[in-house]
Amino acid sequence: MNELKNSKTVLIDKNPGRNAQTYGIARELNTDLDLIHEPSIGVVGNKGDSQCYIGVERKVKKIHQSLRDRIGKNPGEIMMRLVQPEYTIATSDGIRNGTKEMRYSLIGREVTNDSLCEHLSASGLEGTIAVVACDKPPVGTLSAILEHNRPAIMMSDGTIRPGRDSVSKEPLDIISSFQIAGSDDEELKKRISCESCPGYGSCGGMFTYNTMQTFIGVIGMQPLHMVSPPSDDPRRLEVFPNELINFLDNMIKKNITPREIVTRDSLRNAIIVSMAIGGSTNVMLHSPEIARASGFANFYKDIMSLEEFNHLSEKVVPVIIDARPFGKYSMFDIDEQGGVQVIVKELLDAGLLNGDTLTCTGESLSQQIESLKTSSPDGKVIYPIQNPFKDTGGLRILEGNLSPDKSSILKLAGVEGGLENNVFKGKAKIFDGEQSLLYALDRYPEKFNNFDMVVVRYEGPVGGPGMPEMLDSTSRITTLCREKNIVVGLMTDGRFSGGSVGLVIGHVGPEAAIGGPIGLLEEGDDITVDLNKNEINCEQFKNIDVFNERKFKWKKIVQENNGSHPSIGDANTRLLYRMRSLAVSAVDGAGMHPNRKVWVNDPRKSEKSNFKPQNKFRI
């Protein structure tokens, strides 16, 4: 067994002053006083103000109790110092979508990272179990765990069960409510709102939460069988706590650290699975952040190039689930058909994933799939890869003269129309800020025409600040398009919910607030989205004189406004101001970093392996 590194911290040495509190804590937690000088172990959880987080505390308490029962000096017991549970705080996306407060959503990832970095490091935790909920806090939690780099394991709190419309008997979720926000039928809106979110747990479709939980499972930091069960599934209180403790105990004994698990190949595995599940566009904000915390400064250089990403999504990796928001079923249904491990096994067997990557169970990915006795696809919820639900992967990254950062992201799995021969051509309809778009959709829906390309700008990491997602806007546009049988696209330097569908393109960079081309667009400009070239272009910008003239006009406005564009959002709290001052580009994860330069602790060299993902059914 490898020796524990950094196990004897200042906190738990022989200093009588520090010992006074640690003895007191041990007495209150009913653990052996002699263990206060041993390495620390504890549980953390994500808390917030929505149904997403309601189930977290009871799971944290149960795991803490189970840990306490396992702590001791007898053979088979865990000789460690138990610390009290700690919680992070976050806001609810669902409640705040379409409001200015949505600016705090992505910032919640950063706040979670900060608070847990303090707890993990200041407590000297040598073993951590994290219960995570919603979608940004889990990424912040994982980033903190990777930076701390001591044995740790994660568990999803679980999803909410689907609701059901009492009239139509159709299944419902929170997206169902957003998609009728523009309706004049007040009775319908109240009924669907009341019936969409029964019980508790995080969003149930293949939105951002379940995309990231699947991602975290595939990279190896969460046991795969703990991803898909609902939050109220009895296994989460009766079975999983002791399993987590057993896995963590093994990691501690073998000194298996998070950075040994989260590697180039495990990250590549997770991206490929994200394509195959038609995952949220937010995965391309979160995966660079996770890679950074694991020591890789540049996702597209160190992990997967833009060219390879698009090649895999276009030619190699199909979508193999029929799931909301682009399909019919929820994560609850996926669990009933064997869980996400079925998806992973299908991709492994096809040759798309490297099965040798290490996981938190102490097994390789392939070994974990085998030990779970994973079943085959049912063909209705989870499809076999040789007969997929959609032929191409769910995500596509775009470049072009509107996206010189090569950051723009399209959820192809959610596109409902508008692409003739993989090309969209439309006219720019400009809105500086989401609120102006929502006002127009509410008051003047008749002014939106077929093949409009709605442009929402000054909502990026700096401009928002905070890069809010636009579920309210995209849901209203989707409803409008269905009612009028038209196609309206939307592009933004902000981002989208995993529940968004339609021809929507986010993360356009550089963002408008720092002078990106999206800020130079004018009403009626010709916009072309070409998925044959994976580009998004403004035809007017092909004339360099036009581009330079508009750039000059934009700079003049900024100069006359004391160095910032008047359309940027208010930064009226210290936290929002920090985001404005420190946010890096979406292509680097849109996090807060010193001087807007990506910070990496203990950088790792780019790794290479001999494994190349292939789909044996498309050779």
Buried (B, 14 or more C-beta within 10 A) or exposed (E): EEEBEEBEBEBBEEEEEBBEEBEEBBEEBEBBEEBBEBBBBBBBBBBBEBBBBBBBBBBBBBBBEBBEEBBBEEEEBBBBBBBEBBBBBBBBBBBBBBBBBBBBBBBBBBBBBBBBBEBBBEBBBBBBBBBBBBBBBBBBBBBBBBBBBBBBBBBBBBBBBBBBBEEEEEBBBBBBBBBBBBBEEEEEBEBBBEBBBBBBBBBBBBBBBBBBBBBBBBBBBBBBBBBBBBBBBEBBBEBBBBBBBBBBBBBBBEBBBBBBBBBBBBBBBBBBBBBBBBBBBBBBBBBBBBBBBBBBBBBBEBBBEBEBBBBBBBEBBBBBBBBBBBBBBBBBBBBBBBBBBBBBBBBBBBBBBBBEBBBBBBBBBBBBBBEBEBEEBBEEBBBBBEEBBBEBBBBBBBBBBBBBBBBBBBBBBBBEEBBEEEEBBBBBBBBBBBBBBBEBBEEEBEEBEEBBBBBBBBBBBBBBBBBBBBBBBBBBBBBBBEEBEBBBBBBBBBBBBBBBBBBBBBBBBBBBBBBBBBBBBEEEBBBBBBBEBBBBBBEBBEEEEBBEEBBEEBEEEBEEEEEBBEBBBEBEEEBBEBBBEBBBBBBBBBBBBEEBEBBBEEEBEEEEEEBEBEBEBBE
